[in-house]
C-alpha cells in the first residue's frame, strides 16, 4: 500500500509486464524520460491507478497500453502515446501535459476529471 517505483532509463530503459499493473493505497509509479513500459496483459485494464495512488509519466517516457483506468488516483502525464480505452472515474484525476490519443472509448464519470 505504500510502494514507490521510480524507473530511470540508465538502469532500466525498457521492460514488459505480463500482468495488469494496479497501483493502490499510497503507491506511486514514475517512468522517467527514456523509459519504455509495455503491458502484455490480455484482459481488463493494463494500468489501473486507484484511490490515493499516483502514476507519473515524464516527457520522453513511452508506454504500450491497451486500456487505462484512473479510479480515484492521479495520472501526471507528460508523455505522448495512445490507448484504446481510457476511463477516469471515482474522483480520479488525469493531468495531461502532453497528448493522449484515445482510439475507441473515453469515459469520464463519477467525479473524474481531465485537466490540462
SEPATI-90638 format. One record per residue: residue in one letter; chain; x, y, z of N, C-alpha, C, CB in turn. Coordinates in steps of 0.05 Angstrom, whole numbers, padded with zeros to 5 digits. Each point is the difference from the previous one (the first is absolute). Glycine has a CB too. Layout:
N
A, A, X, Y, Z, X, Y, Z, X, Y, Z, X, Y, Z
...
! end
This chain:
116
X, A, 00016, -00024, 00000, -00016, 00024, 00000, 00017, 00025, 00000, -00035, -00025, 00024
X, A, 00061, 00023, -00022, 00016, 00024, 00000, 00025, -00004, -00017, -00017, 00011, 00046
X, A, 00015, -00028, -00066, 00023, -00005, -00018, 00005, 00023, -00019, -00010, -00048, 00004
X, A, 00035, 00053, -00010, 00008, 00021, -00019, 00021, -00011, -00019, -00010, 00036, 00034
X, A, 00004, -00033, -00059, 00019, -00009, -00021, 00007, 00024, -00017, -00018, -00048, 00000
X, A, 00043, 00054, -00003, 00010, 00022, -00016, 00020, -00012, -00021, -00006, 00035, 00039
X, A, -00004, -00038, -00064, 00016, -00013, -00020, 00016, 00020, -00016, -00034, -00037, -00003
X, A, 00061, 00033, 00002, 00019, 00018, -00013, 00012, -00015, -00024, 00010, 00024, 00044
X, A, -00009, -00010, -00067, 00009, -00013, -00025, 00029, -00011, 00002, -00030, 00031, -00024
X, A, 00047, -00018, 00039, 00028, -00010, 00002, 00001, -00027, 00015, 00016, 00047, 00000
X, A, -00037, -00054, 00015, -00001, -00025, 00014, -00017, -00021, -00014, 00007, 00025, 00042
X, A, -00031, -00016, -00051, -00019, -00018, -00014, -00013, 00016, -00022, -00009, -00027, 00042
X, A, 00020, 00026, -00066, -00011, 00016, -00022, -00027, -00010, -00011, 00047, 00012, -00012
X, A, -00051, -00039, 00015, -00024, -00012, -00012, -00007, -00025, 00016, 00011, 00019, -00046
X, A, -00037, -00022, 00051, -00009, -00025, 00013, -00029, -00006, -00007, 00032, 00009, 00038
X, A, -00040, -00034, -00035, -00027, -00009, -00006, -00011, -00014, 00025, 00011, -00006, -00049
X, A, -00036, 00012, 00055, -00015, -00012, 00022, -00021, -00018, -00012, 00009, 00040, 00031
X, A, -00011, -00065, -00022, -00019, -00019, -00012, -00027, 00001, 00013, 00039, -00028, -00011
X, A, -00042, 00040, 00034, -00025, 00001, 00015, -00009, 00029, 00002, 00012, -00041, 00026
X, A, -00037, 00047, -00019, -00009, 00027, 00004, 00017, 00014, 00021, -00047, -00013, -00013
X, A, 00052, 00039, 00010, 00014, 00016, 00019, -00021, 00016, 00016, 00042, 00004, -00029
X, A, -00045, -00010, 00055, -00019, 00014, 00017, 00014, 00014, 00022, -00035, -00034, -00011
X, A, 00030, 00060, 00013, 00011, 00017, 00022, -00023, 00005, 00019, 00036, 00021, -00030
X, A, -00031, -00025, 00056, -00021, 00005, 00020, 00012, 00011, 00025, -00028, -00037, -00019
X, A, 00011, 00047, 00036, 00009, 00013, 00025, 00017, 00024, -00006, 00000, -00044, 00023
X, A, 00024, 00045, -00014, 00018, 00023, -00005, 00022, -00007, -00019, -00010, 00017, 00045
X, A, 00005, -00037, -00062, 00020, -00009, -00019, 00006, 00021, -00021, -00015, -00047, 00007
X, A, 00040, 00047, -00018, 00008, 00019, -00020, 00018, -00014, -00021, -00004, 00038, 00033
X, A, -00001, -00033, -00058, 00016, -00009, -00022, 00009, 00024, -00016, -00024, -00045, -00002
X, A, 00050, 00047, -00003, 00011, 00022, -00016, 00017, -00012, -00022, -00001, 00032, 00039
X, A, -00006, -00025, -00064, 00016, -00008, -00023, 00013, 00026, -00010, -00030, -00039, -00013
X, A, 00057, 00040, 00015, 00015, 00023, -00008, 00006, 00000, -00030, 00020, 00002, 00046
X, A, -00011, 00020, -00056, 00007, 00003, -00029, 00019, -00023, -00009, -00006, 00050, 00004
X, A, -00001, -00062, -00027, 00017, -00021, -00011, -00009, -00028, 00009, 00036, 00032, -00001
X, A, -00055, -00034, 00018, -00010, -00026, 00009, -00024, -00009, -00016, 00016, 00010, 00047
X, A, -00017, -00035, -00055, -00023, -00011, -00014, -00011, -00023, 00016, 00019, 00013, -00045
X, A, -00045, -00012, 00051, -00014, -00021, 00014, -00022, -00011, -00018, 00010, 00021, 00045
X, A, -00010, -00047, -00049, -00022, -00014, -00015, -00014, -00019, 00020, 00026, 00004, -00044
X, A, -00053, -00006, 00040, -00015, -00018, 00016, -00014, -00020, -00020, -00008, 00034, 00038
X, A, 00014, -00059, -00035, -00010, -00020, -00019, -00024, -00015, 00011, 00046, -00005, -00018
X, A, -00059, 00016, 00038, -00025, -00011, 00011, -00021, -00003, -00022, 00011, 00022, 00045
X, A, -00026, -00043, -00045, -00020, -00005, -00021, -00028, 00007, 00008, 00029, -00035, -00016
X, A, -00035, 00040, 00041, -00027, 00007, 00008, 00000, 00022, 00021, -00015, -00047, -00010
X, A, -00005, 00064, 00010, -00003, 00020, 00021, 00019, 00024, -00005, -00014, -00035, 00032
X, A, 00018, 00050, -00011, 00016, 00024, -00001, 00029, -00007, 00001, -00037, 00027, 00022
X, A, 00053, -00015, -00039, 00029, -00004, 00001, 00013, 00016, 00022, 00000, -00008, -00049
X, A, -00010, 00033, 00053, 00009, 00017, 00022, -00025, 00010, 00015, 00042, 00014, -00025
X, A, -00044, -00020, 00051, -00022, 00008, 00017, 00010, 00016, 00023, -00026, -00042, -00014
X, A, 00021, 00068, 00014, 00010, 00018, 00021, -00023, 00005, 00020, 00034, 00022, -00032
X, A, -00034, -00035, 00055, -00022, 00001, 00018, 00004, 00022, 00021, -00007, -00049, -00007
X, A, -00013, 00052, 00024, -00002, 00021, 00020, 00026, 00004, 00016, -00048, -00009, 00003
X, A, 00058, 00034, -00003, 00023, 00008, 00015, 00026, -00006, -00013, -00027, -00008, 00039
X, A, 00027, -00005, -00062, 00025, -00007, -00013, 00006, 00019, -00024, -00007, -00048, 00014
X, A, 00032, 00047, -00024, 00008, 00019, -00020, 00017, -00014, -00021, -00002, 00038, 00033
X, A, -00004, -00033, -00058, 00018, -00008, -00022, 00010, 00025, -00014, -00025, -00044, -00007
X, A, 00051, 00046, 00004, 00012, 00023, -00013, 00016, -00010, -00025, 00003, 00026, 00044
X, A, -00011, -00016, -00067, 00014, -00006, -00025, 00013, 00025, -00010, -00033, -00037, -00011
X, A, 00060, 00039, 00015, 00014, 00024, -00008, 00002, 00003, -00030, 00027, -00004, 00042
X, A, -00023, 00028, -00051, 00005, 00005, -00029, 00023, -00017, -00009, -00017, 00047, 00003
X, A, 00014, -00061, -00025, 00021, -00017, -00010, -00003, -00029, 00008, 00030, 00039, 00000
X, A, -00048, -00045, 00019, -00006, -00027, 00007, -00019, -00011, -00021, 00006, 00009, 00050
X, A, -00008, -00036, -00053, -00018, -00012, -00019, -00014, -00024, 00014, 00030, 00014, -00039
X, A, -00055, -00017, 00032, -00016, -00023, 00010, -00014, -00013, -00023, -00005, 00022, 00045
X, A, 00001, -00048, -00042, -00016, -00016, -00019, -00022, -00012, 00016, 00040, -00009, -00031
X, A, -00063, 00023, 00031, -00023, -00009, 00016, -00025, -00002, -00018, 00019, 00022, 00041
X, A, -00036, -00040, -00034, -00026, -00003, -00015, -00022, 00015, 00015, 00015, -00045, -00018
X, A, -00018, 00040, 00044, -00021, 00013, 00016, 00013, 00011, 00026, -00035, -00031, -00019
X, A, 00026, 00056, 00025, 00010, 00013, 00024, -00024, 00010, 00017, 00044, 00013, -00024
X, A, -00042, -00016, 00050, -00021, 00010, 00018, 00012, 00016, 00022, -00029, -00040, -00011
X, A, 00019, 00065, 00015, 00008, 00017, 00022, -00024, 00001, 00018, 00034, 00028, -00028
X, A, -00035, -00043, 00050, -00023, -00003, 00017, 00006, 00009, 00028, -00016, -00039, -00028
X, A, 00013, 00066, 00032, 00006, 00011, 00026, 00029, 00008, 00004, -00037, -00027, 00018
X, A, 00054, 00018, -00036, 00028, 00007, 00001, 00007, 00024, -00018, 00011, -00048, 00011
X, A, 00014, 00052, -00016, 00009, 00023, -00016, 00020, -00010, -00021, -00008, 00032, 00038
X, A, 00003, -00023, -00063, 00019, -00004, -00022, 00013, 00027, -00006, -00026, -00039, -00019
X, A, 00052, 00042, 00022, 00015, 00023, -00008, 00014, -00007, -00026, 00008, 00016, 00048
X, A, -00018, -00006, -00070, 00008, -00009, -00026, 00016, 00022, -00015, -00039, -00031, -00001
X, A, 00064, 00024, -00006, 00016, 00018, -00016, 00008, -00014, -00026, 00016, 00024, 00041
X, A, -00024, -00049, -00044, 00008, -00016, -00024, -00023, 00000, -00020, 00030, -00029, 00029
X, A, -00023, 00025, -00054, -00020, -00002, -00022, -00002, -00030, -00008, 00010, 00048, -00016
X, A, -00034, -00058, 00015, -00004, -00028, -00007, -00029, -00004, -00007, 00037, -00016, 00030
X, A, -00045, -00009, -00037, -00027, -00006, -00006, -00009, -00024, 00016, 00004, 00020, -00046
X, A, -00030, -00020, 00053, -00013, -00023, 00013, -00026, -00005, -00015, 00021, 00011, 00046
X, A, -00030, -00036, -00044, -00025, -00007, -00013, -00024, 00012, 00017, 00021, -00042, -00020
X, A, -00019, 00038, 00046, -00021, 00010, 00018, 00012, 00014, 00025, -00030, -00037, -00016
X, A, 00018, 00059, 00024, 00008, 00015, 00023, -00024, 00006, 00017, 00039, 00020, -00024
X, A, -00038, -00028, 00050, -00022, 00004, 00018, 00010, 00017, 00024, -00022, -00044, -00013
X, A, 00008, 00066, 00019, 00007, 00016, 00023, -00025, 00002, 00017, 00035, 00027, -00026
X, A, -00034, -00039, 00050, -00025, -00001, 00016, 00006, 00001, 00030, -00021, -00027, -00036
X, A, 00000, 00027, 00052, 00002, 00000, 00029, 00019, 00022, 00011, -00009, -00049, -00001
X, A, 00007, 00072, -00011, 00017, 00023, 00010, 00029, -00001, -00010, -00029, 00001, 00039
X, A, 00034, -00018, -00058, 00027, -00002, -00012, 00007, 00025, -00015, -00004, -00049, -00003
X, A, 00029, 00056, 00001, 00009, 00024, -00014, 00022, -00008, -00020, -00012, 00030, 00040
X, A, 00007, -00023, -00065, 00021, -00003, -00021, 00010, 00027, -00007, -00022, -00042, -00018
X, A, 00047, 00048, 00026, 00012, 00026, -00007, 00017, -00003, -00025, 00001, 00014, 00049
X, A, -00010, -00002, -00070, 00013, -00005, -00026, 00018, 00023, -00008, -00039, -00027, -00014
X, A, 00065, 00022, 00014, 00019, 00020, -00009, 00008, -00006, -00028, 00016, 00007, 00046
X, A, -00025, -00029, -00057, 00006, -00009, -00027, -00025, -00014, -00010, 00051, -00004, 00008
X, A, -00050, -00003, -00033, -00024, -00012, -00013, -00002, -00030, 00004, 00003, 00037, -00034
X, A, -00027, -00046, 00041, -00007, -00028, 00000, -00021, -00004, -00022, 00011, -00006, 00051
X, A, -00005, -00011, -00070, -00020, -00006, -00021, -00016, -00024, 00010, 00030, 00018, -00037
X, A, -00056, -00014, 00039, -00018, -00022, 00008, -00014, -00010, -00026, -00008, 00020, 00047
X, A, 00013, -00045, -00053, -00009, -00012, -00025, -00029, -00007, -00001, 00046, -00017, -00006
X, A, -00056, 00005, 00028, -00027, -00011, 00000, -00019, 00012, 00020, 00020, -00041, -00016
X, A, -00013, 00044, 00041, -00018, 00009, 00020, 00013, 00017, 00021, -00027, -00041, -00008
X, A, 00015, 00064, 00013, 00008, 00018, 00022, -00024, 00003, 00018, 00034, 00025, -00028
X, A, -00031, -00032, 00054, -00023, 00001, 00019, 00009, 00015, 00025, -00018, -00044, -00018
X, A, 00004, 00066, 00024, 00005, 00016, 00024, -00025, 00000, 00016, 00035, 00029, -00023
X, A, -00036, -00042, 00046, -00024, -00003, 00016, 00007, 00002, 00030, -00022, -00028, -00036
X, A, 00001, 00030, 00053, 00004, -00001, 00029, 00019, 00020, 00011, -00010, -00047, -00004
X, A, 00009, 00072, -00006, 00018, 00020, 00010, 00028, 00000, -00011, -00027, -00002, 00041
X, A, 00032, -00015, -00060, 00026, -00001, -00013, 00005, 00026, -00015, -00003, -00050, -00004
X, A, 00029, 00058, 00001, 00007, 00025, -00013, 00024, -00004, -00019, -00017, 00025, 00040
X, A, 00016, -00012, -00062, 00023, 00003, -00018, 00008, 00029, 00001, -00015, -00039, -00030
X, A, 00040, 00044, 00037, 00011, 00027, 00002, 00023, 00003, -00019, -00015, 00004, 00048
X, A, 00019, 00021, -00057, 00022, 00006, -00017, 00022, 00013, 00016, -00031, 00006, -00039
! end
